[in-house]
Amino acid sequence: MNDRYDAGHGGGQEGPYEIVGYDEYGRPVYRQAPAQQQTYDPYAQAGQQTQYAQQEYGYDPYGTGGQQPSAPYDPYANYGTGRQAPVPPQGAYDTAQQEPVPPQSPQSPYDSYAAAAGGGQPRSRVAEQPARIPQQAGPREEPEGTGAAGPAEPGEEPGAAGPEYHTEQFAFVEEPDGDSEDVIDWMKFTENRTERREEARRRARARAIALVVVLALVAVGGIGYLWYAGKLPGMSSSDSTTGGTAAAGAQKRDVIALHLHDTDGGSTSTALLVNNTTTQQATTVLLPNSLALTGDDGSVTTLARSVDDEGPDVTQDALDSVLGTAIEGTWRLDTPYLQNLVDLVGNIEVDTDADVPDPDAEDGKDAAVLVHKGAQQTLSGKMAVAYATYQASGEAQDAQLERFGQVMQGVLRKLSSDPQAATTTVQTLGMILDPPLTDKDLGSFLAALADLAKGGDHRTALLPVQDDGTVSAEDSSGVVKDVLGGTAKSPGEDAAVSVSVQNASGDKNNTAKVRITLVNGGFTFVEGGTASTARATSEVLYADAADKENATEVAKTLGLPTSAVAKGDVSANARVSVVLGQDYEPAS
């Protein structure tokens, strides 16, 4: 087998060869060395060039003394047991010039100035044709139908079938593909968009559920309010006077008792201010002073006396019992505060029904008229007080109550409808209210009434009272049932016999003693006052023949003789009347 570095292989070639480079497979490329010429070497002296080259570059592979140069180490050679790489044939092609290149004589790639193989003289440098190293080119094209032929082995024809390669002889390198990242990004985008859609669906479902819950709560609240107000279908009663409004008992009302105290005359006037929040109707109910009430001890008294003697709390409870209503508080309004209230709201307009004299003027026929009779009379604070408390000589108290109601309606029309502003007005008056009523409660209540009064939804009604002070269910149904939503119950019904006592004995202490005696005897005590003059004998009177026996029992209870019992006039709110004389002797 020929050595791949044997430059003399090929037989017919003449002359030395040299290596000019390596092809793409790592094989040396040769060319014929030109004729040697003796040239001047500026870098070495005679007889020293070979020694210098040997000392400088080490062992000379071409040696001197006619030795055959040994082949240099080929890093690409296969020294194992496998097949060796093919040696280029004589006349191999120069891949750069596409011309046949003759084999070259071997020369060390590291010794460009090595000595010649013969007589020890230094080898002459080539001056005529400089060596050119061709560039490596890609693998040569294969003829069609030849398959993947490798380089020709020595002794084989070029172009013959090359060695066979197997898959296990190749190493594959996996290079990163940019498309894979694009695919991953697209998958992430698709996944994120799907999640967003799912999240949007969940949010929409949550909003829908919340909306349904809110609508259900609103519906339940509306039905509850309609049920509470009595406006649900089937719960309203068609009344002949109200025309199908909600049942009176099912309506919501706010009620406050108003007591006007005349600080000059000493009289009182009472009214109930009613705000029906269901029908949006305000009413001022005027209560006569002769209305019979029941005291704490079971005795029967009048409204006027209860206000003066019992106080607001007892009077409020008594009114609730008689009228069947629920009063939320009591407002005591003295006449000076009424005057200030009218001045604060800026005067009022009232249709007056009488000429009212100036209360500060001297008595006489020529007294100056403070309030003139007529329509839309403007009243100041002083004029409003004079008109509200005016009662002509021989005139019933109902006329005075009507005037009081007109003044209050005029005040409500001028009062602010704003709760805060109305509260400020009440606080400006500086009144001391009876608990549990507060300035804020009263201001808010009056603001609601003012709003209804300005819209024409306020009226005044007088409670009808019989001569004995009781309330007839038939006569008072329009006020007690429709306005107040209650049921009238006179204190005389199913109660003990009421006895009116007037003290004419000259001893004021006898009134209290008689009271204790009658109450212990099972009778109801009615205060009859004190007579202006004393009487010598006592008297027990009855008006109805059915009460004669009751009058006799009263006389026995007080220790009076039965001869004192007689038929006569009795008080309006009592069935038996007693006039104590000087002959009365209290029990010890």
NUVEXLO-491862 format. One line per field, with one value per residue (C-alpha): residue number from 1; residue in three letters; x, z, y. Coordinates in nm, 2 decimals, always signed. Layout:
n NUM_...
res ALA_...
x X_...
z Z_...
y Y_...
END
This chain:
n 1_2_3_4_5_6_7_8_9_10_11_12_13_14_15_16_17_18_19_20_21_22_23_24_25_26_27_28_29_30_31_32_33_34_35_36_37_38_39_40_41_42_43_44_45_46_47_48_49_50_51_52_53_54_55_56_57_58_59_60_61_62_63_64_65_66_67_68_69_70_71_72_73_74_75_76_77_78_79_80_81_82_83_84_85_86_87_88_89_90_91_92_93_94_95_96_97_98_99_100_101_102_103_104_105_106_107_108_109_110_111_112_113_114_115_116_117_118_119_120_121_122_123_124_125_126_127_128_129_130_131_132_133_134_135_136_137_138_139_140_141_142_143_144_145_146_147_148_149_150_151_152_153_154_155_156_157_158_159_160_161_162_163_164_165_166_167_168_169_170_171_172_173_174_175_176_177_178_179_180_181_182_183_184_185_186_187_188_189_190_191_192_193_194_195_196_197_198_199_200_201_202_203_204_205_206_207_208_209_210_211_212_213_214_215_216_217_218_219_220_221_222_223_224_225_226_227_228_229_230_231_232_233_234_235_236_237_238_239_240_241_242_243_244_245_246_247_248_249_250_251_252_253_254_255_256_257_258_259_260_261_262_263_264_265_266_267_268_269_270_271_272_273_274_275_276_277_278_279_280_281_282_283_284_285_286_287_288_289_290_291_292_293_294_295_296_297_298_299_300_301_302_303_304_305_306_307_308_309_310_311_312_313_314_315_316_317_318_319_320_321_322_323_324_325_326_327_328_329_330_331_332_333_334_335_336_337_338_339_340_341_342_343_344_345_346_347_348_349_350_351_352_353_354_355_356_357_358_359_360_361_362_363_364_365_366_367_368_369_370_371_372_373_374_375_376_377_378_379_380_381_382_383_384_385_386_387_388_389_390_391_392_393_394_395_396_397_398_399_400_401_402_403_404_405_406_407_408_409_410_411_412_413_414_415_416_417_418_419_420_421_422_423_424_425_426_427_428_429_430_431_432_433_434_435_436_437_438_439_440_441_442_443_444_445_446_447_448_449_450_451_452_453_454_455_456_457_458_459_460_461_462_463_464_465_466_467_468_469_470_471_472_473_474_475_476_477_478_479_480_481_482_483_484_485_486_487_488_489_490_491_492_493_494_495_496_497_498_499_500_501_502_503_504_505_506_507_508_509_510_511_512_513_514_515_516_517_518_519_520_521_522_523_524_525_526_527_528_529_530_531_532_533_534_535_536_537_538_539_540_541_542_543_544_545_546_547_548_549_550_551_552_553_554_555_556_557_558_559_560_561_562_563_564_565_566_567_568_569_570_571_572_573_574_575_576_577_578_579_580_581_582_583_584_585_586_587_588
res MET_ASN_ASP_ARG_TYR_ASP_ALA_GLY_HIS_GLY_GLY_GLY_GLN_GLU_GLY_PRO_TYR_GLU_ILE_VAL_GLY_TYR_ASP_GLU_TYR_GLY_ARG_PRO_VAL_TYR_ARG_GLN_ALA_PRO_ALA_GLN_GLN_GLN_THR_TYR_ASP_PRO_TYR_ALA_GLN_ALA_GLY_GLN_GLN_THR_GLN_TYR_ALA_GLN_GLN_GLU_TYR_GLY_TYR_ASP_PRO_TYR_GLY_THR_GLY_GLY_GLN_GLN_PRO_SER_ALA_PRO_TYR_ASP_PRO_TYR_ALA_ASN_TYR_GLY_THR_GLY_ARG_GLN_ALA_PRO_VAL_PRO_PRO_GLN_GLY_ALA_TYR_ASP_THR_ALA_GLN_GLN_GLU_PRO_VAL_PRO_PRO_GLN_SER_PRO_GLN_SER_PRO_TYR_ASP_SER_TYR_ALA_ALA_ALA_ALA_GLY_GLY_GLY_GLN_PRO_ARG_SER_ARG_VAL_ALA_GLU_GLN_PRO_ALA_ARG_ILE_PRO_GLN_GLN_ALA_GLY_PRO_ARG_GLU_GLU_PRO_GLU_GLY_THR_GLY_ALA_ALA_GLY_PRO_ALA_GLU_PRO_GLY_GLU_GLU_PRO_GLY_ALA_ALA_GLY_PRO_GLU_TYR_HIS_THR_GLU_GLN_PHE_ALA_PHE_VAL_GLU_GLU_PRO_ASP_GLY_ASP_SER_GLU_ASP_VAL_ILE_ASP_TRP_MET_LYS_PHE_THR_GLU_ASN_ARG_THR_GLU_ARG_ARG_GLU_GLU_ALA_ARG_ARG_ARG_ALA_ARG_ALA_ARG_ALA_ILE_ALA_LEU_VAL_VAL_VAL_LEU_ALA_LEU_VAL_ALA_VAL_GLY_GLY_ILE_GLY_TYR_LEU_TRP_TYR_ALA_GLY_LYS_LEU_PRO_GLY_MET_SER_SER_SER_ASP_SER_THR_THR_GLY_GLY_THR_ALA_ALA_ALA_GLY_ALA_GLN_LYS_ARG_ASP_VAL_ILE_ALA_LEU_HIS_LEU_HIS_ASP_THR_ASP_GLY_GLY_SER_THR_SER_THR_ALA_LEU_LEU_VAL_ASN_ASN_THR_THR_THR_GLN_GLN_ALA_THR_THR_VAL_LEU_LEU_PRO_ASN_SER_LEU_ALA_LEU_THR_GLY_ASP_ASP_GLY_SER_VAL_THR_THR_LEU_ALA_ARG_SER_VAL_ASP_ASP_GLU_GLY_PRO_ASP_VAL_THR_GLN_ASP_ALA_LEU_ASP_SER_VAL_LEU_GLY_THR_ALA_ILE_GLU_GLY_THR_TRP_ARG_LEU_ASP_THR_PRO_TYR_LEU_GLN_ASN_LEU_VAL_ASP_LEU_VAL_GLY_ASN_ILE_GLU_VAL_ASP_THR_ASP_ALA_ASP_VAL_PRO_ASP_PRO_ASP_ALA_GLU_ASP_GLY_LYS_ASP_ALA_ALA_VAL_LEU_VAL_HIS_LYS_GLY_ALA_GLN_GLN_THR_LEU_SER_GLY_LYS_MET_ALA_VAL_ALA_TYR_ALA_THR_TYR_GLN_ALA_SER_GLY_GLU_ALA_GLN_ASP_ALA_GLN_LEU_GLU_ARG_PHE_GLY_GLN_VAL_MET_GLN_GLY_VAL_LEU_ARG_LYS_LEU_SER_SER_ASP_PRO_GLN_ALA_ALA_THR_THR_THR_VAL_GLN_THR_LEU_GLY_MET_ILE_LEU_ASP_PRO_PRO_LEU_THR_ASP_LYS_ASP_LEU_GLY_SER_PHE_LEU_ALA_ALA_LEU_ALA_ASP_LEU_ALA_LYS_GLY_GLY_ASP_HIS_ARG_THR_ALA_LEU_LEU_PRO_VAL_GLN_ASP_ASP_GLY_THR_VAL_SER_ALA_GLU_ASP_SER_SER_GLY_VAL_VAL_LYS_ASP_VAL_LEU_GLY_GLY_THR_ALA_LYS_SER_PRO_GLY_GLU_ASP_ALA_ALA_VAL_SER_VAL_SER_VAL_GLN_ASN_ALA_SER_GLY_ASP_LYS_ASN_ASN_THR_ALA_LYS_VAL_ARG_ILE_THR_LEU_VAL_ASN_GLY_GLY_PHE_THR_PHE_VAL_GLU_GLY_GLY_THR_ALA_SER_THR_ALA_ARG_ALA_THR_SER_GLU_VAL_LEU_TYR_ALA_ASP_ALA_ALA_ASP_LYS_GLU_ASN_ALA_THR_GLU_VAL_ALA_LYS_THR_LEU_GLY_LEU_PRO_THR_SER_ALA_VAL_ALA_LYS_GLY_ASP_VAL_SER_ALA_ASN_ALA_ARG_VAL_SER_VAL_VAL_LEU_GLY_GLN_ASP_TYR_GLU_PRO_ALA_SER
x +0.00_+0.14_+0.21_-0.02_+0.28_+0.50_+0.57_+0.73_+0.42_+0.29_+0.59_+0.61_+0.66_+0.99_+1.15_+1.08_+0.74_+0.63_+0.32_+0.13_-0.18_-0.46_-0.79_-1.13_-1.07_-0.74_-0.53_-0.21_-0.19_+0.14_+0.30_+0.63_+0.91_+1.10_+1.47_+1.70_+1.92_+2.20_+2.09_+2.24_+2.10_+2.12_+2.03_+2.30_+2.68_+2.84_+2.84_+2.62_+2.27_+2.19_+2.32_+2.12_+1.81_+1.86_+1.93_+1.64_+1.37_+1.49_+1.49_+1.50_+1.25_+1.43_+1.77_+2.11_+2.33_+2.08_+1.83_+1.46_+1.25_+1.00_+0.63_+0.52_+0.24_-0.10_-0.35_-0.63_-0.48_-0.65_-0.39_-0.64_-0.76_-1.03_-1.00_-0.75_-0.85_-0.77_-0.46_-0.50_-0.39_-0.12_-0.24_-0.51_-0.72_-0.65_-0.98_-0.90_-0.78_-0.97_-0.64_-0.45_-0.18_+0.12_+0.24_+0.49_+0.79_+0.72_+0.84_+0.79_+0.53_+0.74_+1.07_+1.06_+1.44_+1.53_+1.84_+1.83_+1.82_+2.17_+2.50_+2.43_+2.40_+2.11_+1.82_+1.77_+1.46_+1.21_+1.22_+1.06_+0.72_+0.59_+0.39_+0.01_-0.22_-0.56_-0.88_-1.08_-1.40_-1.72_-1.75_-1.72_-2.05_-2.12_-2.22_-2.58_-2.66_-2.33_-2.47_-2.27_-1.92_-1.64_-1.28_-1.11_-0.88_-0.53_-0.55_-0.92_-1.04_-1.16_-1.54_-1.58_-1.82_-1.69_-1.71_-2.04_-2.15_-2.39_-2.62_-2.43_-2.12_-2.29_-2.36_-2.67_-2.69_-3.03_-3.04_-3.30_-3.60_-3.75_-4.08_-4.12_-4.11_-4.38_-4.59_-4.55_-4.64_-4.95_-5.06_-5.01_-5.21_-5.49_-5.49_-5.49_-5.78_-5.98_-5.92_-6.03_-6.35_-6.42_-6.35_-6.59_-6.86_-6.81_-6.83_-7.14_-7.30_-7.22_-7.37_-7.68_-7.72_-7.67_-7.92_-8.18_-8.12_-8.15_-8.48_-8.61_-8.53_-8.69_-9.00_-9.03_-8.97_-9.24_-9.49_-9.42_-9.47_-9.79_-9.91_-9.81_-9.99_-10.29_-10.26_-10.25_-10.54_-10.81_-10.69_-10.86_-11.21_-11.44_-11.59_-11.88_-11.69_-11.34_-11.42_-11.21_-10.90_-10.70_-10.87_-10.86_-10.71_-10.43_-10.32_-10.00_-10.05_-9.82_-10.01_-9.90_-10.11_-10.10_-10.20_-10.23_-10.20_-10.33_-10.10_-10.33_-10.67_-10.56_-10.77_-10.64_-10.71_-10.63_-10.58_-10.44_-10.20_-10.24_-10.02_-10.16_-9.85_-10.06_-10.31_-10.07_-10.34_-10.28_-10.56_-10.59_-10.85_-11.00_-11.09_-11.35_-11.25_-11.57_-11.45_-11.48_-11.17_-11.08_-10.80_-10.54_-10.76_-11.06_-11.23_-11.39_-11.27_-11.28_-11.01_-10.95_-10.91_-10.69_-10.45_-10.43_-10.43_-10.30_-10.03_-9.95_-9.86_-10.18_-10.39_-10.21_-10.29_-10.65_-10.70_-10.56_-10.81_-11.11_-11.03_-10.84_-10.55_-10.17_-10.03_-9.65_-9.59_-9.73_-9.64_-9.72_-9.74_-9.78_-9.93_-9.59_-9.43_-9.72_-9.66_-9.29_-9.36_-9.59_-9.33_-9.06_-9.25_-9.33_-9.70_-10.00_-10.31_-10.64_-11.01_-11.13_-11.50_-11.51_-11.37_-11.13_-11.05_-10.71_-10.66_-10.43_-10.68_-10.91_-11.25_-11.53_-11.74_-11.49_-11.19_-10.96_-11.01_-10.69_-10.82_-11.08_-11.33_-11.26_-11.10_-10.72_-10.64_-10.27_-10.20_-9.89_-9.78_-9.98_-10.29_-10.27_-10.27_-10.56_-10.76_-10.68_-10.79_-11.09_-11.43_-11.71_-11.96_-12.21_-12.03_-11.95_-11.60_-11.63_-11.61_-11.28_-11.14_-11.22_-11.02_-10.73_-10.74_-10.73_-10.42_-10.24_-10.32_-10.19_-9.86_-9.81_-9.85_-9.57_-9.34_-9.05_-9.10_-8.73_-8.68_-8.36_-8.50_-8.81_-8.60_-8.40_-8.72_-8.83_-8.49_-8.51_-8.83_-8.64_-8.93_-8.88_-9.06_-9.20_-9.01_-8.99_-9.06_-8.74_-8.67_-8.56_-8.87_-9.11_-8.93_-8.94_-9.31_-9.41_-9.21_-9.41_-9.74_-9.62_-9.55_-9.90_-10.06_-9.89_-10.02_-10.38_-10.38_-10.46_-10.79_-10.94_-11.20_-11.39_-11.46_-11.83_-11.90_-12.23_-12.36_-12.22_-11.88_-11.90_-11.83_-12.10_-11.97_-12.22_-12.15_-11.78_-11.71_-11.60_-11.33_-11.24_-11.25_-11.15_-10.90_-10.76_-10.82_-10.96_-11.28_-11.46_-11.52_-11.67_-11.55_-11.91_-11.96_-11.94_-11.79_-11.89_-12.15_-11.99_-12.05_-11.98_-11.89_-11.91_-11.77_-11.99_-11.90_-11.64_-11.37_-11.14_-11.01_-11.36_-11.32_-11.03_-11.20_-11.52_-11.31_-11.15_-11.49_-11.66_-11.38_-11.36_-11.74_-11.71_-11.81_-11.63_-11.53_-11.58_-11.43_-11.71_-11.51_-11.57_-11.88_-11.84_-12.08_-12.12_-12.45_-12.60_-12.73_-12.60_-12.78_-12.77_-12.93_-13.01_-13.15_-13.27_-13.52_-13.31_-13.03_-13.25_-13.13_-12.77_-12.82_-12.96_-12.65_-12.42_-12.60_-12.56_-12.19_-12.12_-12.32_-12.60_-12.97_-13.19_-13.40_-13.11_-13.18_-13.38_-13.43_-13.25_-12.99_-12.66_-12.32_-12.27_-12.02_-12.18_-12.50_-12.52_-12.43_-12.34_-12.33_-12.15_-12.30_-12.19_-12.38_-12.13_-11.92_-11.63_-11.59_-11.31
z +0.00_-0.10_+0.16_+0.10_+0.15_-0.11_-0.37_-0.61_-0.65_-1.00_-1.20_-1.49_-1.30_-1.29_-1.06_-0.69_-0.56_-0.28_-0.06_-0.14_+0.09_+0.19_+0.04_+0.22_+0.34_+0.50_+0.22_+0.10_-0.24_-0.44_-0.72_-0.91_-0.75_-0.99_-1.08_-0.79_-0.83_-0.61_-0.46_-0.20_+0.14_+0.35_+0.66_+0.68_+0.62_+0.41_+0.57_+0.86_+0.71_+0.75_+1.11_+1.19_+1.05_+1.24_+1.57_+1.51_+1.39_+1.55_+1.36_+0.98_+0.84_+0.51_+0.67_+0.48_+0.36_+0.11_+0.37_+0.25_+0.42_+0.66_+0.63_+0.87_+1.12_+0.97_+1.23_+1.00_+0.93_+1.07_+1.24_+1.37_+1.24_+1.03_+0.68_+0.60_+0.42_+0.05_-0.09_-0.38_-0.71_-0.92_-1.11_-0.85_-0.92_-0.77_-0.63_-0.67_-1.03_-1.16_-1.32_-1.25_-0.98_-1.00_-0.68_-0.49_-0.29_+0.08_+0.28_+0.64_+0.68_+0.96_+0.78_+0.47_+0.47_+0.52_+0.35_+0.04_+0.07_-0.10_-0.02_+0.29_+0.10_+0.18_-0.06_-0.29_-0.26_-0.55_-0.71_-1.05_-0.93_-0.58_-0.41_-0.39_-0.14_-0.30_-0.11_+0.00_-0.19_-0.12_-0.21_-0.59_-0.76_-0.82_-1.16_-1.18_-1.08_-0.89_-0.55_-0.26_-0.37_-0.14_-0.24_-0.45_-0.28_-0.41_-0.72_-0.78_-1.06_-0.97_-0.96_-0.84_-0.56_-0.23_+0.11_+0.26_+0.56_+0.83_+1.05_+1.37_+1.23_+1.23_+1.53_+1.50_+1.67_+1.77_+1.69_+1.86_+1.64_+1.67_+1.56_+1.88_+2.09_+1.86_+1.91_+2.29_+2.28_+2.07_+2.32_+2.61_+2.43_+2.35_+2.71_+2.86_+2.63_+2.73_+3.10_+3.04_+2.88_+3.16_+3.41_+3.22_+3.23_+3.60_+3.67_+3.45_+3.63_+3.97_+3.86_+3.74_+4.07_+4.27_+4.05_+4.11_+4.49_+4.49_+4.29_+4.52_+4.83_+4.67_+4.59_+4.94_+5.09_+4.87_+4.95_+5.32_+5.30_+5.11_+5.37_+5.65_+5.49_+5.40_+5.03_+4.92_+4.70_+4.91_+5.23_+5.15_+5.26_+5.05_+5.30_+5.21_+5.31_+5.21_+4.88_+4.89_+5.08_+5.32_+5.63_+5.91_+6.16_+5.92_+5.85_+6.00_+6.20_+6.40_+6.68_+6.92_+7.18_+7.19_+7.50_+7.46_+7.79_+7.81_+8.07_+8.10_+8.13_+8.28_+8.04_+7.82_+7.47_+7.35_+7.00_+6.86_+6.56_+6.33_+6.04_+5.85_+5.66_+5.47_+5.31_+5.33_+5.51_+5.81_+6.06_+6.36_+6.60_+6.84_+7.19_+7.40_+7.76_+7.88_+7.75_+8.03_+8.13_+8.40_+8.65_+8.80_+9.10_+8.88_+8.93_+8.64_+8.55_+8.26_+8.01_+8.13_+8.49_+8.39_+8.21_+8.50_+8.79_+8.66_+8.42_+8.07_+8.13_+8.30_+8.05_+7.76_+7.90_+7.97_+7.61_+7.47_+7.69_+7.58_+7.21_+7.15_+6.99_+7.06_+7.14_+7.09_+7.29_+7.45_+7.34_+7.59_+7.41_+7.62_+7.46_+7.47_+7.27_+7.02_+6.97_+6.91_+6.67_+6.45_+6.44_+6.35_+6.05_+5.93_+6.02_+5.90_+5.69_+5.85_+5.75_+6.08_+6.19_+6.46_+6.56_+6.85_+7.09_+7.21_+7.54_+7.66_+7.61_+7.89_+7.92_+7.74_+7.44_+7.26_+7.31_+7.01_+6.77_+6.73_+6.48_+6.23_+6.08_+5.72_+5.47_+5.45_+5.75_+5.82_+6.18_+6.37_+6.68_+6.92_+6.70_+6.65_+7.02_+7.08_+6.80_+6.91_+7.28_+7.21_+7.33_+7.32_+7.61_+7.61_+7.33_+7.35_+7.38_+7.04_+6.87_+7.05_+6.95_+6.59_+6.60_+6.77_+6.48_+6.22_+6.38_+6.39_+6.02_+5.93_+6.12_+5.95_+5.61_+5.68_+5.86_+5.67_+5.53_+5.58_+5.90_+5.99_+5.94_+6.14_+6.42_+6.43_+6.46_+6.75_+6.92_+6.87_+7.08_+7.38_+7.51_+7.76_+7.62_+7.82_+7.78_+7.57_+7.30_+7.18_+6.97_+6.67_+6.70_+6.72_+6.44_+6.20_+6.29_+6.22_+5.90_+5.77_+5.87_+5.70_+5.38_+5.37_+5.47_+5.18_+4.94_+5.07_+5.25_+5.60_+5.76_+6.10_+6.28_+6.61_+6.83_+6.91_+7.29_+7.46_+7.75_+8.01_+7.84_+7.69_+7.33_+7.12_+6.90_+6.62_+6.64_+6.67_+6.42_+6.15_+6.38_+6.62_+6.37_+6.04_+6.16_+6.48_+6.39_+6.73_+6.91_+7.14_+7.49_+7.76_+8.11_+8.24_+8.04_+8.26_+8.53_+8.88_+8.95_+8.90_+9.18_+9.14_+9.47_+9.52_+9.85_+10.02_+10.38_+10.42_+10.49_+10.19_+10.35_+10.33_+9.95_+9.99_+10.28_+10.07_+9.78_+9.99_+10.13_+9.79_+9.62_+9.91_+9.87_+9.51_+9.35_+9.10_+9.23_+9.00_+9.11_+9.13_+9.26_+9.56_+9.60_+9.65_+9.95_+10.23_+10.28_+10.60_+10.48_+10.24_+9.93_+9.71_+9.36_+9.08_+8.73_+8.61_+8.82_+8.77_+8.97_+9.27_+9.44_+9.36_+9.51_+9.83_+9.86_+9.82_+10.10_+10.33_+10.24_+10.33_+10.66_+10.53_+10.60_+10.32_+10.34_+10.16_+9.84_+9.58_+9.21_+9.04_+8.80_+8.80_+8.64_+8.28_+8.35_+8.66_+8.75_+9.10_+9.24_+9.60_+9.76_+10.09_+10.36_+10.71_+10.85_+10.69_+10.95_+10.81_+10.94_+11.19
y +0.00_+0.34_+0.61_+0.90_+1.13_+0.95_+1.22_+0.97_+0.76_+0.75_+0.61_+0.85_+1.17_+1.34_+1.59_+1.68_+1.79_+2.02_+2.06_+2.38_+2.33_+2.09_+2.03_+2.03_+1.67_+1.75_+1.59_+1.76_+1.93_+1.89_+2.07_+2.02_+2.20_+2.44_+2.39_+2.48_+2.78_+2.91_+3.23_+3.46_+3.40_+3.72_+3.54_+3.27_+3.23_+2.96_+2.62_+2.74_+2.75_+2.38_+2.38_+2.70_+2.54_+2.23_+2.41_+2.66_+2.43_+2.10_+1.77_+1.80_+1.54_+1.54_+1.49_+1.49_+1.21_+1.06_+0.94_+0.90_+1.18_+1.04_+1.14_+1.42_+1.35_+1.39_+1.50_+1.38_+1.04_+0.74_+0.51_+0.27_-0.05_+0.12_+0.23_+0.50_+0.82_+0.79_+0.94_+1.18_+1.03_+1.16_+1.46_+1.55_+1.86_+2.20_+2.30_+2.66_+2.66_+2.35_+2.22_+1.90_+1.95_+1.71_+1.54_+1.74_+1.63_+1.61_+1.91_+2.00_+2.26_+2.41_+2.44_+2.66_+2.69_+2.32_+2.18_+1.97_+1.59_+1.56_+1.71_+1.93_+2.25_+2.48_+2.44_+2.74_+2.95_+2.96_+3.30_+3.23_+3.10_+3.17_+2.91_+2.98_+2.81_+2.75_+2.81_+2.52_+2.46_+2.26_+1.89_+1.82_+1.74_+1.37_+1.23_+1.13_+0.78_+0.73_+0.78_+0.93_+0.83_+0.91_+1.00_+0.73_+0.49_+0.43_+0.21_+0.30_+0.51_+0.86_+0.88_+0.52_+0.44_+0.57_+0.42_+0.34_+0.56_+0.46_+0.66_+0.58_+0.74_+1.09_+1.32_+1.53_+1.87_+2.00_+2.36_+2.59_+2.67_+3.02_+2.89_+2.69_+3.00_+3.15_+2.85_+2.87_+3.24_+3.17_+2.90_+3.13_+3.40_+3.16_+3.03_+3.39_+3.49_+3.18_+3.26_+3.62_+3.50_+3.26_+3.54_+3.78_+3.51_+3.46_+3.83_+3.87_+3.58_+3.74_+4.07_+3.90_+3.72_+4.04_+4.22_+3.95_+3.97_+4.35_+4.34_+4.07_+4.28_+4.59_+4.39_+4.25_+4.59_+4.75_+4.48_+4.51_+4.89_+4.85_+4.59_+4.82_+5.12_+4.91_+4.97_+4.61_+4.50_+4.35_+4.53_+4.86_+4.93_+5.14_+5.39_+5.61_+5.92_+5.84_+5.68_+5.36_+5.48_+5.26_+5.13_+5.39_+5.15_+5.05_+5.40_+5.55_+5.87_+6.10_+6.28_+6.56_+6.73_+7.11_+7.31_+7.68_+7.86_+8.21_+8.37_+8.67_+8.51_+8.18_+7.97_+7.68_+7.56_+7.21_+7.07_+6.75_+6.80_+6.49_+6.40_+6.10_+5.98_+5.72_+5.95_+6.26_+6.46_+6.69_+6.78_+7.00_+6.84_+7.09_+6.95_+7.13_+7.19_+7.02_+6.68_+6.43_+6.24_+5.99_+6.07_+5.85_+5.77_+5.68_+6.01_+6.19_+6.53_+6.77_+6.84_+7.19_+7.08_+6.79_+7.03_+7.27_+7.02_+6.68_+6.79_+6.69_+6.33_+6.24_+6.44_+6.26_+5.92_+6.02_+6.14_+5.82_+5.63_+5.83_+5.87_+5.55_+5.72_+5.72_+6.06_+6.08_+6.40_+6.71_+7.07_+7.34_+7.67_+7.98_+8.29_+8.48_+8.20_+8.20_+8.57_+8.52_+8.23_+8.44_+8.72_+8.47_+8.33_+8.68_+8.74_+8.53_+8.58_+8.47_+8.51_+8.66_+8.63_+8.90_+9.23_+9.18_+9.47_+9.54_+9.35_+9.62_+9.90_+10.03_+9.86_+10.04_+10.06_+10.28_+10.04_+10.03_+9.73_+9.54_+9.28_+9.37_+9.12_+9.03_+8.80_+8.76_+8.98_+9.01_+8.94_+9.01_+8.81_+9.03_+9.03_+8.65_+8.59_+8.83_+8.66_+8.30_+8.36_+8.58_+8.46_+8.71_+8.75_+8.47_+8.29_+7.91_+7.80_+7.62_+7.96_+8.04_+7.70_+7.77_+8.09_+7.91_+7.65_+7.93_+8.09_+7.75_+7.68_+8.03_+7.95_+7.62_+7.78_+8.03_+7.79_+7.64_+7.29_+7.21_+7.01_+7.18_+7.53_+7.44_+7.30_+7.62_+7.82_+7.61_+7.64_+8.02_+8.03_+7.90_+7.69_+7.41_+7.11_+6.83_+6.50_+6.29_+6.56_+6.73_+7.03_+6.82_+6.60_+6.90_+7.08_+6.78_+6.72_+7.09_+7.09_+6.79_+6.96_+7.28_+7.10_+6.96_+7.29_+7.47_+7.21_+7.25_+6.92_+7.06_+7.11_+7.18_+6.96_+7.01_+6.71_+6.70_+6.66_+6.61_+6.82_+6.58_+6.59_+6.24_+6.16_+6.00_+5.72_+5.82_+6.19_+6.17_+5.89_+6.13_+6.27_+5.99_+5.70_+5.87_+6.13_+5.98_+5.61_+5.53_+5.45_+5.69_+5.56_+5.78_+5.74_+5.69_+5.37_+5.06_+5.28_+5.37_+5.64_+5.98_+6.23_+6.60_+6.78_+7.15_+7.28_+7.54_+7.46_+7.73_+7.47_+7.39_+7.08_+6.92_+6.87_+6.63_+6.45_+6.40_+6.27_+6.00_+5.90_+5.87_+5.68_+5.43_+5.39_+5.29_+5.62_+5.83_+6.18_+6.48_+6.81_+7.07_+7.36_+7.59_+7.80_+8.17_+8.18_+7.93_+7.73_+7.61_+7.27_+7.02_+6.90_+6.58_+6.62_+6.38_+6.46_+6.12_+5.92_+5.61_+5.78_+5.85_+5.54_+5.63_+5.97_+5.81_+5.59_+5.89_+6.07_+5.77_+5.74_+6.10_+6.08_+6.31_+6.26_+6.11_+6.43_+6.61_+6.40_+6.59_+6.60_+6.89_+7.01_+6.82_+6.88_+6.79_+6.52_+6.36_+6.17_+6.30_+6.64_+6.72_+7.07_+7.05_+7.28_+7.38_+7.08_+6.84_+6.66_+6.45_+6.10_+6.07
END
